[in-house]
Amino acid sequence: MSKVRAAITGVGGYVPDYILTNKELESMVETNDEWITSRTGIKERRILKGENQGVSVMGIAAVKDMLAKTIIDPKEIDLVIFATVTPDMTFPATANIVATAVGATNAFSFDMGAACSGFLYALATGSSFIQSGMYKKVVVIGGDKMSAIVDYTDRTTCIIFGDGAGCVLLEPTTEDVGVIDYMLKSDGSGESYLHMKAGGSRMPASHNSVDTRSHYVYQEGSAVYKFAVTNMADISAQVAERNKLTAETIDWLLPHQANKRIIDATASRVGISEDKVLMNIERYGNTTAGTIPLLLWDFEKKLKKGDNLLMAAFGGGFTWGSVYVKWAYNTH
Ligand code: UT7
């Protein structure tokens, strides 16, 4: 009997309308368009404005976009996984909120927190639920409202991050497509370089936590940069090697969009030419768990059935990973 795999059979996405440009950031912190562009490749990012607008707003819009394209009945969805580090609330899970809002009333749902690698962790998890044979339709969302946890007086972090969410539908297939292989890693010693101190059980919200600006992302950029370059490149090369993928047979590299220089280093390590590297960092910045599904959303039309996609991410935790997907459909 042929092996059952999880095929990506649909994609959805959403980015908010508001565009925060490098020019506008120049009026907020001591920075300039030239520095941001040359150091990161980012020109603008999207921001979700308005009261009571959590990351679920973007997750719901992304799933509705996918449902409209795939024309499936949301009641058939078995499971919703939402990868995010900016949930609407600590509990209930944002995946619960999204599932109910889109009419996935028969699904169970949970959130996954693995920062920038969140979507890859969730994709691998969703794929396993399909492979187990227990479930037939799994929705995997990756998205973050980074503007909720970014300090817009800190020029080292506020220039990087943006808001957005994307999602995929996973269904079983016995064809030679789908999630073929993955490698996921984590290392808790990365905590000191990239974290948000307050708001969890170790440091609940208090006057002091607000006064010390502890509810914002803390990042030691250059240290994280070094770990990211090495680990994202290494793990992509390992997944490529063990699947006998070469620069010629990889059709697309989908790297986490944190910094164009990290993306370039990963591509050169795997030997992939620039025209095979999917990128939208210049328009959205770093949307944390949103970057890879938003690449799929933006470039869906370019992907052809049978294409070899190599995804790679690195993020807070530290967490990192690479997933090899054989694309399952042509978009009409
Ligand atoms: O997605 C999750 C994982 N995160 C990442 O992968 C991010 C990894 N890190 C990075 O992408 C980069 O480290 C940053 C983009 C955050 C920073 O770039 P960098 O080239 O590592 O800069 P740096 O932190 O080494 O700072 C270089 C200089 C410093 O000035 P001095 O000390 O040399 O005088 C900074 O103060 O650039 C200065 N600087 C800025 N100047 C203008 C830092 N931020 C800015 C800014 N505008 N926004």
Residues whose N, C-alpha, C, O or C-beta is under 5 A from the ligand:
A	BS01	UT7	E30 T31 N32 W35 R39 T40 C116 R155 T156 I159 G221 S222 V224 Y225 A228 A258 N259 N286 F314 G315 G316
